[in-house]
Amino acid sequence: MPAKKQDVARTTILVLLVLTILLSVISTWYVLDMITSVKQEYEAMPSAGYAKISVGVTGPGAESKPTINPLTGKAIVNIGVIKS
């Protein structure tokens, strides 16, 4: 006995629903696994107990002129880390 059109449509919808749920579960598992591995990498990084920051600002006419980017017209700022 051939399947009715309505039965084929229900079967198709059921198969698509199962595939969607399966894809959702696999995707969720993958994302949670990625988050866990990233979290472990950050926990393994060493951390410092304190930091000291000093900032110097020079006014117009000071000895050192700021470097200006000729394309954007914005000042170039260099930041360095000095280990003590």
PDB file as gemmi writes it, atoms N, CA and C in Angstrom:
CRYST1    1.000    1.000    1.000  90.00  90.00  90.00 P 1                      
ATOM      1  N   MET A   1       0.837  -1.171   0.000  1.00  0.00           N  
ATOM      2  CA  MET A   1       0.000   0.000   0.000  1.00  0.00           C  
ATOM      3  C   MET A   1       0.888   1.242   0.000  1.00  0.00           C  
ATOM      4  N   PRO A   2       0.794   2.134  -0.981  1.00  0.00           N  
ATOM      5  CA  PRO A   2       1.645   3.322  -1.033  1.00  0.00           C  
ATOM      6  C   PRO A   2       1.322   4.299   0.102  1.00  0.00           C  
ATOM      7  N   ALA A   3       2.364   5.010   0.542  1.00  0.00           N  
ATOM      8  CA  ALA A   3       2.180   5.980   1.622  1.00  0.00           C  
ATOM      9  C   ALA A   3       1.404   7.184   1.118  1.00  0.00           C  
ATOM     10  N   LYS A   4       0.590   7.722   1.988  1.00  0.00           N  
ATOM     11  CA  LYS A   4      -0.185   8.907   1.630  1.00  0.00           C  
ATOM     12  C   LYS A   4       0.732  10.130   1.664  1.00  0.00           C  
ATOM     13  N   LYS A   5       0.313  11.186   0.975  1.00  0.00           N  
ATOM     14  CA  LYS A   5       1.106  12.424   0.968  1.00  0.00           C  
ATOM     15  C   LYS A   5       1.231  12.987   2.376  1.00  0.00           C  
ATOM     16  N   GLN A   6       0.179  12.858   3.159  1.00  0.00           N  
ATOM     17  CA  GLN A   6       0.195  13.407   4.512  1.00  0.00           C  
ATOM     18  C   GLN A   6       1.210  12.650   5.381  1.00  0.00           C  
ATOM     19  N   ASP A   7       1.312  11.320   5.193  1.00  0.00           N  
ATOM     20  CA  ASP A   7       2.282  10.531   5.954  1.00  0.00           C  
ATOM     21  C   ASP A   7       3.716  10.891   5.561  1.00  0.00           C  
ATOM     22  N   VAL A   8       3.947  11.141   4.272  1.00  0.00           N  
ATOM     23  CA  VAL A   8       5.279  11.538   3.808  1.00  0.00           C  
ATOM     24  C   VAL A   8       5.663  12.884   4.409  1.00  0.00           C  
ATOM     25  N   ALA A   9       4.733  13.798   4.449  1.00  0.00           N  
ATOM     26  CA  ALA A   9       5.005  15.120   5.015  1.00  0.00           C  
ATOM     27  C   ALA A   9       5.311  15.009   6.506  1.00  0.00           C  
ATOM     28  N   ARG A  10       4.576  14.182   7.217  1.00  0.00           N  
ATOM     29  CA  ARG A  10       4.833  13.998   8.648  1.00  0.00           C  
ATOM     30  C   ARG A  10       6.200  13.343   8.879  1.00  0.00           C  
ATOM     31  N   THR A  11       6.524  12.373   8.045  1.00  0.00           N  
ATOM     32  CA  THR A  11       7.819  11.707   8.167  1.00  0.00           C  
ATOM     33  C   THR A  11       8.953  12.682   7.895  1.00  0.00           C  
ATOM     34  N   THR A  12       8.794  13.509   6.880  1.00  0.00           N  
ATOM     35  CA  THR A  12       9.809  14.506   6.552  1.00  0.00           C  
ATOM     36  C   THR A  12       9.996  15.485   7.701  1.00  0.00           C  
ATOM     37  N   ILE A  13       8.910  15.968   8.248  1.00  0.00           N  
ATOM     38  CA  ILE A  13       8.986  16.911   9.377  1.00  0.00           C  
ATOM     39  C   ILE A  13       9.630  16.246  10.579  1.00  0.00           C  
ATOM     40  N   LEU A  14       9.294  14.988  10.843  1.00  0.00           N  
ATOM     41  CA  LEU A  14       9.877  14.266  11.974  1.00  0.00           C  
ATOM     42  C   LEU A  14      11.389  14.079  11.791  1.00  0.00           C  
ATOM     43  N   VAL A  15      11.819  13.729  10.583  1.00  0.00           N  
ATOM     44  CA  VAL A  15      13.248  13.568  10.310  1.00  0.00           C  
ATOM     45  C   VAL A  15      13.979  14.896  10.469  1.00  0.00           C  
ATOM     46  N   LEU A  16      13.414  15.974   9.937  1.00  0.00           N  
ATOM     47  CA  LEU A  16      14.042  17.293  10.081  1.00  0.00           C  
ATOM     48  C   LEU A  16      14.106  17.726  11.537  1.00  0.00           C  
ATOM     49  N   LEU A  17      13.073  17.422  12.307  1.00  0.00           N  
ATOM     50  CA  LEU A  17      13.058  17.772  13.727  1.00  0.00           C  
ATOM     51  C   LEU A  17      14.151  17.018  14.480  1.00  0.00           C  
ATOM     52  N   VAL A  18      14.295  15.729  14.203  1.00  0.00           N  
ATOM     53  CA  VAL A  18      15.329  14.931  14.865  1.00  0.00           C  
ATOM     54  C   VAL A  18      16.716  15.436  14.482  1.00  0.00           C  
ATOM     55  N   LEU A  19      16.938  15.742  13.210  1.00  0.00           N  
ATOM     56  CA  LEU A  19      18.232  16.269  12.775  1.00  0.00           C  
ATOM     57  C   LEU A  19      18.539  17.614  13.420  1.00  0.00           C  
ATOM     58  N   THR A  20      17.530  18.464  13.550  1.00  0.00           N  
ATOM     59  CA  THR A  20      17.719  19.771  14.184  1.00  0.00           C  
ATOM     60  C   THR A  20      18.109  19.620  15.646  1.00  0.00           C  
ATOM     61  N   ILE A  21      17.427  18.741  16.353  1.00  0.00           N  
ATOM     62  CA  ILE A  21      17.740  18.518  17.768  1.00  0.00           C  
ATOM     63  C   ILE A  21      19.149  17.929  17.905  1.00  0.00           C  
ATOM     64  N   LEU A  22      19.496  16.990  17.056  1.00  0.00           N  
ATOM     65  CA  LEU A  22      20.822  16.388  17.094  1.00  0.00           C  
ATOM     66  C   LEU A  22      21.912  17.427  16.810  1.00  0.00           C  
ATOM     67  N   LEU A  23      21.708  18.260  15.812  1.00  0.00           N  
ATOM     68  CA  LEU A  23      22.670  19.314  15.497  1.00  0.00           C  
ATOM     69  C   LEU A  23      22.798  20.306  16.650  1.00  0.00           C  
ATOM     70  N   SER A  24      21.693  20.631  17.286  1.00  0.00           N  
ATOM     71  CA  SER A  24      21.709  21.560  18.413  1.00  0.00           C  
ATOM     72  C   SER A  24      22.510  20.988  19.587  1.00  0.00           C  
ATOM     73  N   VAL A  25      22.311  19.725  19.888  1.00  0.00           N  
ATOM     74  CA  VAL A  25      23.026  19.089  20.993  1.00  0.00           C  
ATOM     75  C   VAL A  25      24.521  19.028  20.695  1.00  0.00           C  
ATOM     76  N   ILE A  26      24.888  18.644  19.484  1.00  0.00           N  
ATOM     77  CA  ILE A  26      26.298  18.559  19.109  1.00  0.00           C  
ATOM     78  C   ILE A  26      26.949  19.947  19.142  1.00  0.00           C  
ATOM     79  N   SER A  27      26.255  20.961  18.646  1.00  0.00           N  
ATOM     80  CA  SER A  27      26.798  22.329  18.643  1.00  0.00           C  
ATOM     81  C   SER A  27      26.986  22.851  20.059  1.00  0.00           C  
ATOM     82  N   THR A  28      26.018  22.612  20.921  1.00  0.00           N  
ATOM     83  CA  THR A  28      26.121  23.058  22.312  1.00  0.00           C  
ATOM     84  C   THR A  28      27.299  22.378  22.999  1.00  0.00           C  
ATOM     85  N   TRP A  29      27.456  21.086  22.790  1.00  0.00           N  
ATOM     86  CA  TRP A  29      28.567  20.351  23.373  1.00  0.00           C  
ATOM     87  C   TRP A  29      29.898  20.903  22.880  1.00  0.00           C  
ATOM     88  N   TYR A  30      29.995  21.209  21.599  1.00  0.00           N  
ATOM     89  CA  TYR A  30      31.230  21.740  21.024  1.00  0.00           C  
ATOM     90  C   TYR A  30      31.579  23.099  21.633  1.00  0.00           C  
ATOM     91  N   VAL A  31      30.595  23.988  21.728  1.00  0.00           N  
ATOM     92  CA  VAL A  31      30.842  25.330  22.278  1.00  0.00           C  
ATOM     93  C   VAL A  31      31.255  25.236  23.743  1.00  0.00           C  
ATOM     94  N   LEU A  32      30.582  24.396  24.519  1.00  0.00           N  
ATOM     95  CA  LEU A  32      30.948  24.248  25.926  1.00  0.00           C  
ATOM     96  C   LEU A  32      32.353  23.671  26.072  1.00  0.00           C  
ATOM     97  N   ASP A  33      32.732  22.770  25.193  1.00  0.00           N  
ATOM     98  CA  ASP A  33      34.075  22.216  25.217  1.00  0.00           C  
ATOM     99  C   ASP A  33      35.119  23.288  24.891  1.00  0.00           C  
ATOM    100  N   MET A  34      34.825  24.144  23.925  1.00  0.00           N  
ATOM    101  CA  MET A  34      35.747  25.232  23.566  1.00  0.00           C  
ATOM    102  C   MET A  34      35.900  26.222  24.724  1.00  0.00           C  
ATOM    103  N   ILE A  35      34.808  26.561  25.388  1.00  0.00           N  
ATOM    104  CA  ILE A  35      34.861  27.502  26.511  1.00  0.00           C  
ATOM    105  C   ILE A  35      35.717  26.926  27.632  1.00  0.00           C  
ATOM    106  N   THR A  36      35.568  25.652  27.909  1.00  0.00           N  
ATOM    107  CA  THR A  36      36.343  25.007  28.965  1.00  0.00           C  
ATOM    108  C   THR A  36      37.831  25.036  28.644  1.00  0.00           C  
ATOM    109  N   SER A  37      38.201  24.779  27.403  1.00  0.00           N  
ATOM    110  CA  SER A  37      39.626  24.770  27.052  1.00  0.00           C  
ATOM    111  C   SER A  37      40.215  26.178  27.106  1.00  0.00           C  
ATOM    112  N   VAL A  38      39.453  27.196  26.719  1.00  0.00           N  
ATOM    113  CA  VAL A  38      39.946  28.577  26.801  1.00  0.00           C  
ATOM    114  C   VAL A  38      40.113  28.976  28.262  1.00  0.00           C  
ATOM    115  N   LYS A  39      39.174  28.586  29.105  1.00  0.00           N  
ATOM    116  CA  LYS A  39      39.252  28.908  30.523  1.00  0.00           C  
ATOM    117  C   LYS A  39      40.502  28.286  31.147  1.00  0.00           C  
ATOM    118  N   GLN A  40      40.828  27.063  30.782  1.00  0.00           N  
ATOM    119  CA  GLN A  40      42.015  26.394  31.324  1.00  0.00           C  
ATOM    120  C   GLN A  40      43.288  27.102  30.889  1.00  0.00           C  
ATOM    121  N   GLU A  41      43.339  27.629  29.670  1.00  0.00           N  
ATOM    122  CA  GLU A  41      44.531  28.344  29.205  1.00  0.00           C  
ATOM    123  C   GLU A  41      44.752  29.614  30.016  1.00  0.00           C  
ATOM    124  N   TYR A  42      43.685  30.355  30.330  1.00  0.00           N  
ATOM    125  CA  TYR A  42      43.837  31.589  31.093  1.00  0.00           C  
ATOM    126  C   TYR A  42      44.186  31.311  32.547  1.00  0.00           C  
ATOM    127  N   GLU A  43      43.702  30.229  33.100  1.00  0.00           N  
ATOM    128  CA  GLU A  43      44.038  29.901  34.481  1.00  0.00           C  
ATOM    129  C   GLU A  43      45.503  29.509  34.613  1.00  0.00           C  
ATOM    130  N   ALA A  44      46.097  29.003  33.553  1.00  0.00           N  
ATOM    131  CA  ALA A  44      47.490  28.574  33.601  1.00  0.00           C  
ATOM    132  C   ALA A  44      48.467  29.736  33.494  1.00  0.00           C  
ATOM    133  N   MET A  45      47.997  30.914  33.082  1.00  0.00           N  
ATOM    134  CA  MET A  45      48.887  32.070  32.922  1.00  0.00           C  
ATOM    135  C   MET A  45      49.275  32.626  34.289  1.00  0.00           C  
ATOM    136  N   PRO A  46      50.552  33.000  34.454  1.00  0.00           N  
ATOM    137  CA  PRO A  46      50.973  33.582  35.732  1.00  0.00           C  
ATOM    138  C   PRO A  46      50.401  34.987  35.900  1.00  0.00           C  
ATOM    139  N   SER A  47      50.200  35.360  37.146  1.00  0.00           N  
ATOM    140  CA  SER A  47      49.681  36.696  37.416  1.00  0.00           C  
ATOM    141  C   SER A  47      50.621  37.416  38.375  1.00  0.00           C  
ATOM    142  N   ALA A  48      50.619  38.742  38.316  1.00  0.00           N  
ATOM    143  CA  ALA A  48      51.482  39.552  39.175  1.00  0.00           C  
ATOM    144  C   ALA A  48      50.683  40.009  40.387  1.00  0.00           C  
ATOM    145  N   GLY A  49      51.396  40.302  41.464  1.00  0.00           N  
ATOM    146  CA  GLY A  49      50.732  40.737  42.683  1.00  0.00           C  
ATOM    147  C   GLY A  49      50.378  42.218  42.686  1.00  0.00           C  
ATOM    148  N   TYR A  50      51.147  43.042  41.988  1.00  0.00           N  
ATOM    149  CA  TYR A  50      50.877  44.473  41.971  1.00  0.00           C  
ATOM    150  C   TYR A  50      51.470  45.084  40.715  1.00  0.00           C  
ATOM    151  N   ALA A  51      51.119  46.333  40.474  1.00  0.00           N  
ATOM    152  CA  ALA A  51      51.665  47.056  39.322  1.00  0.00           C  
ATOM    153  C   ALA A  51      51.873  48.503  39.726  1.00  0.00           C  
ATOM    154  N   LYS A  52      52.868  49.129  39.125  1.00  0.00           N  
ATOM    155  CA  LYS A  52      53.135  50.540  39.374  1.00  0.00           C  
ATOM    156  C   LYS A  52      53.096  51.251  38.028  1.00  0.00           C  
ATOM    157  N   ILE A  53      52.330  52.310  37.978  1.00  0.00           N  
ATOM    158  CA  ILE A  53      52.179  53.049  36.731  1.00  0.00           C  
ATOM    159  C   ILE A  53      52.525  54.508  36.985  1.00  0.00           C  
ATOM    160  N   SER A  54      53.330  55.075  36.105  1.00  0.00           N  
ATOM    161  CA  SER A  54      53.591  56.507  36.179  1.00  0.00           C  
ATOM    162  C   SER A  54      53.358  57.092  34.789  1.00  0.00           C  
ATOM    163  N   VAL A  55      52.699  58.224  34.764  1.00  0.00           N  
ATOM    164  CA  VAL A  55      52.348  58.867  33.495  1.00  0.00           C  
ATOM    165  C   VAL A  55      52.903  60.275  33.513  1.00  0.00           C  
ATOM    166  N   GLY A  56      53.573  60.649  32.456  1.00  0.00           N  
ATOM    167  CA  GLY A  56      54.073  62.008  32.334  1.00  0.00           C  
ATOM    168  C   GLY A  56      53.402  62.694  31.159  1.00  0.00           C  
ATOM    169  N   VAL A  57      52.964  63.921  31.396  1.00  0.00           N  
ATOM    170  CA  VAL A  57      52.299  64.685  30.342  1.00  0.00           C  
ATOM    171  C   VAL A  57      53.120  65.943  30.103  1.00  0.00           C  
ATOM    172  N   THR A  58      53.446  66.188  28.852  1.00  0.00           N  
ATOM    173  CA  THR A  58      54.190  67.395  28.524  1.00  0.00           C  
ATOM    174  C   THR A  58      53.265  68.367  27.816  1.00  0.00           C  
ATOM    175  N   GLY A  59      53.463  69.624  28.102  1.00  0.00           N  
ATOM    176  CA  GLY A  59      52.630  70.652  27.492  1.00  0.00           C  
ATOM    177  C   GLY A  59      53.212  71.140  26.181  1.00  0.00           C  
ATOM    178  N   PRO A  60      52.576  72.121  25.568  1.00  0.00           N  
ATOM    179  CA  PRO A  60      53.094  72.663  24.307  1.00  0.00           C  
ATOM    180  C   PRO A  60      54.460  73.309  24.514  1.00  0.00           C  
ATOM    181  N   GLY A  61      55.346  73.140  23.547  1.00  0.00           N  
ATOM    182  CA  GLY A  61      56.676  73.721  23.625  1.00  0.00           C  
ATOM    183  C   GLY A  61      57.644  72.898  24.442  1.00  0.00           C  
ATOM    184  N   ALA A  62      57.267  71.714  24.865  1.00  0.00           N  
ATOM    185  CA  ALA A  62      58.164  70.862  25.648  1.00  0.00           C  
ATOM    186  C   ALA A  62      59.251  70.305  24.736  1.00  0.00           C  
ATOM    187  N   GLU A  63      60.261  69.712  25.354  1.00  0.00           N  
ATOM    188  CA  GLU A  63      61.392  69.204  24.595  1.00  0.00           C  
ATOM    189  C   GLU A  63      60.990  68.122  23.595  1.00  0.00           C  
ATOM    190  N   SER A  64      60.161  67.199  24.036  1.00  0.00           N  
ATOM    191  CA  SER A  64      59.788  66.098  23.143  1.00  0.00           C  
ATOM    192  C   SER A  64      58.401  66.358  22.559  1.00  0.00           C  
ATOM    193  N   LYS A  65      58.367  66.487  21.274  1.00  0.00           N  
ATOM    194  CA  LYS A  65      57.098  66.707  20.578  1.00  0.00           C  
ATOM    195  C   LYS A  65      56.448  65.343  20.302  1.00  0.00           C  
ATOM    196  N   PRO A  66      55.140  65.257  20.389  1.00  0.00           N  
ATOM    197  CA  PRO A  66      54.492  63.971  20.092  1.00  0.00           C  
ATOM    198  C   PRO A  66      54.618  63.632  18.608  1.00  0.00           C  
ATOM    199  N   THR A  67      54.678  62.361  18.330  1.00  0.00           N  
ATOM    200  CA  THR A  67      54.726  61.902  16.945  1.00  0.00           C  
ATOM    201  C   THR A  67      53.301  61.852  16.415  1.00  0.00           C  
ATOM    202  N   ILE A  68      53.073  62.482  15.280  1.00  0.00           N  
ATOM    203  CA  ILE A  68      51.737  62.530  14.686  1.00  0.00           C  
ATOM    204  C   ILE A  68      51.708  61.632  13.452  1.00  0.00           C  
ATOM    205  N   ASN A  69      50.680  60.805  13.370  1.00  0.00           N  
ATOM    206  CA  ASN A  69      50.495  59.965  12.194  1.00  0.00           C  
ATOM    207  C   ASN A  69      50.024  60.849  11.051  1.00  0.00           C  
ATOM    208  N   PRO A  70      50.764  60.907   9.933  1.00  0.00           N  
ATOM    209  CA  PRO A  70      50.384  61.813   8.847  1.00  0.00           C  
ATOM    210  C   PRO A  70      49.084  61.419   8.147  1.00  0.00           C  
ATOM    211  N   LEU A  71      48.691  60.160   8.214  1.00  0.00           N  
ATOM    212  CA  LEU A  71      47.456  59.738   7.551  1.00  0.00           C  
ATOM    213  C   LEU A  71      46.214  60.064   8.356  1.00  0.00           C  
ATOM    214  N   THR A  72      46.284  59.858   9.679  1.00  0.00           N  
ATOM    215  CA  THR A  72      45.093  60.070  10.509  1.00  0.00           C  
ATOM    216  C   THR A  72      45.115  61.389  11.265  1.00  0.00           C  
ATOM    217  N   GLY A  73      46.311  61.961  11.470  1.00  0.00           N  
ATOM    218  CA  GLY A  73      46.406  63.197  12.234  1.00  0.00           C  
ATOM    219  C   GLY A  73      46.346  62.971  13.728  1.00  0.00           C  
ATOM    220  N   LYS A  74      46.385  61.708  14.175  1.00  0.00           N  
ATOM    221  CA  LYS A  74      46.311  61.403  15.598  1.00  0.00           C  
ATOM    222  C   LYS A  74      47.714  61.141  16.135  1.00  0.00           C  
ATOM    223  N   ALA A  75      47.900  61.402  17.423  1.00  0.00           N  
ATOM    224  CA  ALA A  75      49.188  61.198  18.068  1.00  0.00           C  
ATOM    225  C   ALA A  75      49.463  59.704  18.231  1.00  0.00           C  
ATOM    226  N   ILE A  76      50.735  59.335  18.115  1.00  0.00           N  
ATOM    227  CA  ILE A  76      51.158  57.961  18.301  1.00  0.00           C  
ATOM    228  C   ILE A  76      51.698  57.844  19.717  1.00  0.00           C  
ATOM    229  N   VAL A  77      51.176  56.910  20.466  1.00  0.00           N  
ATOM    230  CA  VAL A  77      51.586  56.708  21.855  1.00  0.00           C  
ATOM    231  C   VAL A  77      52.289  55.374  21.967  1.00  0.00           C  
ATOM    232  N   ASN A  78      53.466  55.370  22.557  1.00  0.00           N  
ATOM    233  CA  ASN A  78      54.210  54.134  22.786  1.00  0.00           C  
ATOM    234  C   ASN A  78      54.113  53.765  24.250  1.00  0.00           C  
ATOM    235  N   ILE A  79      53.749  52.540  24.515  1.00  0.00           N  
ATOM    236  CA  ILE A  79      53.641  52.044  25.894  1.00  0.00           C  
ATOM    237  C   ILE A  79      54.618  50.886  26.029  1.00  0.00           C  
ATOM    238  N   GLY A  80      55.423  50.938  27.062  1.00  0.00           N  
ATOM    239  CA  GLY A  80      56.390  49.882  27.291  1.00  0.00           C  
ATOM    240  C   GLY A  80      56.251  49.308  28.678  1.00  0.00           C  
ATOM    241  N   VAL A  81      56.630  48.061  28.846  1.00  0.00           N  
ATOM    242  CA  VAL A  81      56.595  47.405  30.145  1.00  0.00           C  
ATOM    243  C   VAL A  81      58.031  47.232  30.598  1.00  0.00           C  
ATOM    244  N   ILE A  82      58.339  47.730  31.774  1.00  0.00           N  
ATOM    245  CA  ILE A  82      59.673  47.645  32.334  1.00  0.00           C  
ATOM    246  C   ILE A  82      59.621  46.675  33.512  1.00  0.00           C  
ATOM    247  N   LYS A  83      60.371  45.589  33.393  1.00  0.00           N  
ATOM    248  CA  LYS A  83      60.405  44.611  34.495  1.00  0.00           C  
ATOM    249  C   LYS A  83      61.432  45.074  35.511  1.00  0.00           C  
ATOM    250  N   SER A  84      61.038  44.995  36.771  1.00  0.00           N  
ATOM    251  CA  SER A  84      61.987  45.422  37.818  1.00  0.00           C  
ATOM    252  C   SER A  84      62.542  44.254  38.567  1.00  0.00           C  
TER     253      SER A  84                                                      
END                                                                             
